[in-house]
Amino acid sequence: CIRDRLEERFGGRVAAEVTPELAAKALEDAVARHELDTVGQPDLDLGDARPGQPFRFSAKVALRPHPSVSDYQGLPVVRETPALSDEELEGHLDSMRQQSGVLERVEEDRPVADGDVVDVTLTFQDPEYGDLVRDHQLVALPEDPNHSFVLDLVRGLRCGETNTGEVTIPDGYVVPDWAGRSCRAAVLVHEIKVLHPPPLDAAFAQRVGHGTVEELREALRGELLGMLAQRGQERERRGLIEALIERNPFEVPGPMVAERAQTLVENIAAQLAGGMSQAMLLTLDDLEEEKRAKVLEEAEFSVRREVILEGIGRQEGIQLEEGECDAGIERIAAQTGQPGEALRGVLLQGGMDKFEAKLLEDKIVAWLLDRAEIVPAE
């Protein structure tokens, strides 16, 4: 009959289109019915859908862990006292002067030496990709984080001279397609320049917003001590979480770590690219093995931290009180110089849940630190 012929011709196609939807809906209902807290994507085995037969399938899902956390009061925590020597302060002042310095061309006919800033053209040659020419790049000696791989080719050249050699372009190079490549490089020197920093006097202090050199010193000392204190607090928190993880082992679902690792990769790429549109092009699989392992390690640490702190908060009844979220928004707005309402508007577009989770995590960590055994750093 016509129905048989239609089933014979189109049945397989219809089943292939319909069964995934049926399985997804049935799985969603089962998860809700049993109140399962799943993470990641399910592993579905749809089996064979046959006319007139019940549709059966199997699904494996990873569950978010909810361990009972113990032994979390009285944790030993190393507390650092920030300190800044006079030599370190003067070094930062010198860096400020260097940043305000003026580059002047060296008229003397001499080779490139340490302390010079050299205007060069870099040419990279690869049989597969052709040539990459980077005109008028500034290379600083003796150290240049952006051009460390060509310093040996530049050193000793005079204006108008060229040097060639084999180089390995580092990961993170400004031209991504060439990052990590080993190739032939040529360096042509156009000009040799020397940086002349301004003297450390009242005029310089006023230029950077202070009345006198002493006022500049004290303001910079306070800023640097604040940064050191913040880094110390970050290490303190890290040590606290590491102690918690060591005392509370539990199995972490692989899909949960994989999702967190991909988020870390996208965040790193966004910082480098200046926007999420570029970040989405990079995945965990795009990283070299060593970097991928480090990202996965940090992702697992992040998941364990989140689950353990969530457990402590649940067991101790720690929650955000009314007004704490608003206070957190105003605090961040003051730190970043943004209007509070503008920041709130950005968060309401999709980031409020994460913001509140971070505030709650900070509150739980503060609760733990209040009950920790503080050990002064040596």
Number of C-alpha atoms within 10 A of each C-alpha: 5 7 8 10 10 10 13 11 11 11 15 13 11 11 15 13 10 12 18 15 11 15 19 14 12 13 18 12 12 12 14 11 9 8 9 14 13 16 17 16 12 15 11 15 13 16 11 13 17 12 10 6 8 8 14 13 17 12 12 10 18 18 15 17 19 12 15 12 21 13 10 18 14 13 20 16 21 19 19 18 12 14 11 12 9 10 9 13 16 14 12 16 17 16 13 16 17 14 13 16 15 14 14 13 15 15 9 7 9 12 14 21 17 12 13 21 24 26 20 23 18 20 16 23 17 14 8 6 10 9 14 14 13 13 13 15 15 17 23 23 18 14 12 14 8 14 16 15 14 21 16 14 18 24 17 14 20 18 18 11 13 17 15 16 13 15 18 15 20 17 14 13 13 11 11 10 11 19 14 15 14 15 16 16 22 20 22 23 21 18 19 26 21 17 17 14 16 16 12 13 11 15 14 19 18 14 10 11 10 16 14 14 16 13 15 19 18 12 13 16 21 13 12 18 16 13 13 17 17 13 14 17 16 12 16 19 20 14 17 21 24 15 16 21 18 9 14 16 12 16 9 17 18 13 18 20 23 17 18 20 25 19 18 19 23 22 16 15 20 18 12 14 12 11 13 15 11 14 19 15 11 15 16 20 10 11 13 11 11 8 12 17 14 12 22 20 13 16 22 20 17 16 18 23 19 15 19 24 21 19 18 21 19 13 12 10 9 15 14 15 8 8 8 14 16 12 12 15 21 18 13 14 17 12 9 11 9 12 13 18 12 12 15 16 12 11 16 11 8 10 12 15 11 11 15 18 14 13 18 21 21 14 17 20 18 13 16 20 19 12 14 17 15 16 12 10 9 7
